[in-house]
């Protein structure tokens, strides 16, 4: 199994492919996003971890993270990336991108071509961002619950009836420490 920067590269390539191998984006850009200080800081604040970007050859440019990121952290970084990516697409589509506003209808003679409205497309990207945010929340909570090593259940405080049937009130008080 790959680790370190190799795993980050494989993950970034997979995410880039899942996003349709966009010419406006590259796997290198995505892998750089994963180890930039802002991203690692966001991960650290969400998970209570201490990831730091490390440089190669003394250039000061981060190529990896210490401790090494694993698949769980990369899934959370993917959630952060998707939220940012979809928000950028929504803003660009709805006009914040200047020249990136798509045409809605072109008519020449008896021919016409029509696209969906930029506002509708932007709204779809915003919905995709909201779904990515819900997924990120789920992944973060699953990560934190898994790292605690214990469930949040308090069933041990309410043992089943047959377990209590063998105790008198006096022995229950001593069992619970309220003598």
Secondary structure, 3 states (H helix, E strand, C coil): CCCHHHHHHHHHHHHHHHCCCCCCCCHHHHHHHHHCHHHHHHHHHHHCCCCEEEECCCCCCEEEEECCCCHHHHHHHHHHHHHHHHHHHHHHHHHHCHHHCCCCEEEECCEEEECCCHHHHHHHHHHHHHHHHHHHHHHHHHHHHHHHCCCCCCHHHCCCHHHHHCCCHHHHHHHHCCC
